[in-house]
């Protein structure tokens, strides 16, 4: 049985980000990524289907954390359930991952195709969250609004978390963004 070197996946991800940052996503080949990591192309393809997957792997785990938060949340208030999902999903983003997330986002921001993929990922998350809320008995319209709001909170909070100079944990930022959203929704009409 062939054994992969420990940490090969992480080495490939670090090499890919380095290359993408230096020469752009389209200007980087799998061969260059593998060579930078000191590995072979074959090893690359054992871990990733293509170079996009270096940036988007982990989607299943990311979504699973949100859905687990929905399933395990107490109560029936859709936004409170979404708050629990947001809290649970922060496990995917420990503070040690912040610098990697910043570099990843710079690569995505520089490429329209990657931006589209990121938006599709978040759209899929909103759909999965809506379905999870509906399974809990939440009205379909309320479920969709709460899920879409949760994704908006995540996007704004994540952008804040990866901003240069930001040091607060993602959970703290997401709670603050959700509080601000609630205040906007409940603000008196002028």
C-alpha positions in Angstrom: 0.0 0.0 0.0 1.3 3.4 -1.0 1.4 6.0 1.9 1.2 9.7 1.3 3.6 11.9 3.1 2.0 13.4 6.2 1.0 17.0 5.5 1.1 16.7 1.7 -2.3 18.2 1.4 -1.4 21.2 3.5 1.9 21.6 1.6 0.1 21.6 -1.7 -2.4 24.2 -0.4 0.4 26.4 0.8 2.3 26.1 -2.4 -0.8 26.8 -4.5 -1.6 30.0 -2.5 2.0 31.1 -2.9 1.9 30.5 -6.7 -1.5 32.0 -7.1 -0.4 35.1 -5.2 2.7 35.5 -7.3 1.4 34.7 -10.8 -2.4 34.6 -10.6 -4.7 31.6 -10.6 -4.8 31.2 -14.4 -1.0 31.7 -14.7 -0.3 28.8 -12.3 -0.1 25.1 -13.3 -0.6 22.0 -11.2 3.0 21.0 -12.1 4.2 24.3 -10.6 2.2 23.8 -7.5 3.5 20.3 -7.0 7.1 21.3 -7.7 6.8 24.2 -5.2 5.5 21.7 -2.6 8.3 19.3 -3.4 5.7 16.7 -4.5 4.6 15.1 -7.8 1.6 16.0 -9.9 0.3 12.5 -9.2 0.3 13.4 -5.5 -1.5 16.6 -6.2 -4.3 14.7 -8.0 -4.6 12.2 -5.1 -5.7 15.1 -3.0 -7.4 17.5 -5.4 -9.5 17.0 -8.6 -8.1 20.2 -10.0 -6.4 23.5 -8.9 -9.7 25.1 -8.0 -10.3 22.4 -5.4 -7.3 23.7 -3.5 -9.3 26.8 -2.7 -12.7 25.1 -2.3 -12.0 21.8 -0.6 -13.8 21.3 2.7 -17.2 22.5 1.4 -18.9 19.4 2.7 -17.5 19.9 6.2 -18.3 23.7 6.1 -21.9 23.0 5.2 -22.2 20.1 7.7 -21.2 22.4 10.6 -24.0 24.9 9.6 -26.6 22.1 9.4 -25.5 20.5 12.6 -26.0 23.9 14.3 -29.6 24.0 12.8 -30.4 20.5 14.0 -29.0 21.0 17.5 -30.4 24.5 18.2 -33.0 24.9 20.9 -36.2 26.8 20.4 -38.2 27.6 17.3 -37.2 31.2 16.4 -35.6 30.9 12.9 -33.0 33.6 13.5 -32.0 32.1 16.8 -31.6 28.7 15.0 -29.5 30.4 12.4 -27.4 32.1 15.1 -26.7 28.6 16.5 -25.7 27.5 13.0 -23.3 30.4 12.6 -21.8 29.7 16.0 -21.2 26.1 15.2 -19.7 26.9 11.8 -16.9 29.0 13.4 -15.2 25.7 14.3 -14.2 25.6 10.6 -12.3 28.9 11.0 -10.0 28.9 14.0 -7.8 31.9 14.4 -4.8 30.0 13.1 -6.6 29.8 9.7 -7.0 33.5 9.4 -3.9 34.2 7.4 -4.6 31.4 5.0 -8.2 32.6 4.6 -6.9 36.1 3.8 -4.6 34.8 1.1 -7.3 32.6 -0.3 -9.7 35.5 -0.5 -7.2 37.7 -2.3 -6.9 34.9 -5.0 -10.6 34.7 -5.3 -11.1 38.4 -5.5 -8.7 38.6 -8.4 -10.5 36.0 -10.6 -14.1 36.4 -11.8 -14.5 32.6 -12.2 -13.4 32.0 -8.7 -15.8 34.7 -7.4 -18.6 32.9 -9.2 -17.6 29.6 -7.6 -17.6 31.3 -4.2 -21.1 32.7 -4.7 -22.4 29.4 -5.9 -20.9 27.8 -2.7 -22.8 30.3 -0.5 -26.0 30.0 -2.6 -25.8 26.2 -2.0 -25.3 26.8 1.7 -28.4 29.1 1.8 -30.4 26.3 0.1 -29.2 23.7 2.5 -29.9 25.9 5.5 -33.4 26.6 4.2 -34.1 22.9 3.9 -32.7 22.3 7.4 -35.0 25.0 8.8 -38.0 23.6 6.9 -37.2 20.1 8.3 -37.5 21.7 11.8 -41.0 22.9 10.9 -40.2 26.5 10.0 -42.5 28.1 7.5 -40.9 28.0 4.0 -40.8 31.8 3.6 -39.4 32.4 7.1 -36.9 29.5 6.5 -35.6 31.1 3.3 -35.4 34.6 4.8 -33.6 33.3 7.9 -31.2 31.2 5.8 -30.4 34.0 3.4 -29.9 36.4 6.3 -27.5 33.9 7.9 -25.5 33.7 4.8 -25.4 37.5 4.6 -24.2 37.6 8.2 -21.6 35.1 7.5 -20.3 36.9 4.4 -20.1 40.3 6.2 -18.6 38.7 9.3 -16.1 36.7 7.4 -15.0 39.8 5.4 -14.5 41.6 8.7 -12.6 38.6 10.2 -10.0 38.5 7.3 -9.6 42.3 7.2 -6.0 43.4 7.9 -5.6 44.3 11.5 -8.7 42.4 12.7 -8.0 40.2 15.7 -11.3 39.3 17.1 -12.5 35.6 16.8 -15.0 34.9 14.1 -17.7 33.9 16.6 -17.5 37.3 18.3 -17.7 39.1 14.9 -20.6 37.0 13.7 -22.6 37.7 16.9 -22.0 41.5 16.4 -23.1 41.4 12.8 -26.2 39.4 13.6 -27.0 41.9 16.4 -26.7 44.7 13.9 -28.9 42.9 11.4 -31.6 42.4 14.1 -31.5 46.1 15.0 -32.0 47.0 11.3 -35.0 44.7 11.0 -36.6 45.9 14.3 -35.7 49.6 13.8 -38.8 51.9 13.9 -40.0 53.0 10.5 -39.4 56.7 9.7 
